[in-house]
Amino acid sequence: MDVLFATEELATVLVKRAMRIARFGPEAAAYLDLRMQQLWGVPSLEQMRQLPGRCRELEGDPDWRLAVDARKHQLVFRPALDAVPHVGGKLVWDAVDRIMITDIVDDHRSPRSST
């Protein structure tokens, strides 16, 4: 999947292992690395939803944001498409092949999930 980043800071932290370790510690950095490898490795969000990590839509989010668990953190992202594919108010997961990561949140300020 094509992965974009909302800010240069997010890109730096999520692409450079040393930056992840410095910011989040080695254990959390390893989980963030795993989730990034999974996101880069799947053709669409449908396959990501089948992997461990509870990839899910955020409840009532008008921007179609989603989250995936990374131990004590969550990667928050949204489809990075001109038109978000949806049918009847539900995201068409297999049509999303490009995302933009917008945030990394810890479990204490976790976004709400629809699952």
N, C-alpha and C positions, 0 to 999 in steps of 0.2 A: 504494500500500500504506500502511497505517496504521503509523507508526513511533513507538514509545515509547522512553524512555530510563530506564535503571536508576537514574541519579542526576541531580540538578540540575546537577552539574558537567559530566557528559557532554552534557546537553541544551544548556548554555551554550556549550560548546566547539564542538559540532557544528552549532548553529544560527547562531552569531555568527561571521562571517568574521574579524573582527579578533582574536577569541580564538583561532581556529584558526591564524592567521598567527603570533601571539605565541607560541603553544605549540610549533608544529611547523615553522614557517618557511613561506615562500610556495609552494614547490613541493609539499610534502606537503599543505598546506592546500588547494591546488587539486585534488589527487586525492581528498581527503576530501570536498570539496564535490561533485565529480563523482559519487562513490559515493552520497552522500546524495540528490542529485537523481535518480539512477537508482532508489534504493529508494523514494522518494516517488512516482516516476512509473510504476512497474509495478503491475499489479493483483495479482500474486502472486509468490512466489519462483520459480515456474517460468520466468517471463520474465526474472527477474534471473539465473538460471543460464545463459541464452542470451547474455548480454552479456559483454564483456571484464571481467576482474577476478577470474576463478576463484572464483565463489561456490560454496561447498562445505560439506558436513557435516564436523564435526570427528570424527575417528576415536574410536570407543568412548565417546563423551560421553553419559552418562545423561540430561542435560538437553536433548538435541537441539540443542546449540549449533552455529552455522555461522559461517563467516568469508568475507569478501570482501577482496581485495587493494586497497590504496590506496597504490601505489608502495612506500615502505619501511615501511609500516604495514598493519595489518589491522583492519577493523571486525569485532568479534565480537558476535554476536546470537543470539537464540533465538526460536522462535515464541511469541507472546504470546496464546495461545489457552487456553481452559479444558482442552481435551483436544487433545494434539498428534496430528494426523492421520498415521497410519502403517499400513502393510500389510506384514506379514512382516518387521518390524524396519526397514523402509525408510520414510523420510519421504515423504509425499504432497505434493510441492512445490507443485502447483497449488491445493492446499487451504489454503495458508498465506498469508493476506492481512493479517496483523498480526504485527509483530515488536517485540522489545525489545532495543535495543543495550545490551550489558553492559560492553564494554571497547574500548579502542583499544590494540593492542599493536604494538611494533616487531618487525621481522623477527628480531631477536636473541633474543626470548623468544616466538617464534611458536607458536601452538597447533598441535597435530598435525592433519593433514588426512586424510580418507579417500580422497583422490584423488591 
